[in-house]
């Protein structure tokens, strides 16, 4: 099943912050990494179930893929897929989700 891939406001802000952080050192690597993340997110339109269930959230609809050291977290809905966040793997996801009042 092909689903529309949509980025939440929070996830888009995560991507922008990451691009700005990497861009302080290298605009080239920043652009390349952002492109890699976007390519991975677009590939979820057909293969959404390939990601693992996010252990901290314990919801079968909320999954993640690793892109280098970042967790691309998304929710599978009937006709679309929503990117919920892009979080560094060393961060405490549950604590961050609660602090920012993100929904899953």
Secondary structure by P-SEA (a helix, b strand, c coil): cbbbbbbcaaaaaaaaaaaaaaaaccaaaaaaaaaaaaaaaaaccccccccccccccccccccccccccccbbbbbcccccccccccccccaaaaaaaaacccc
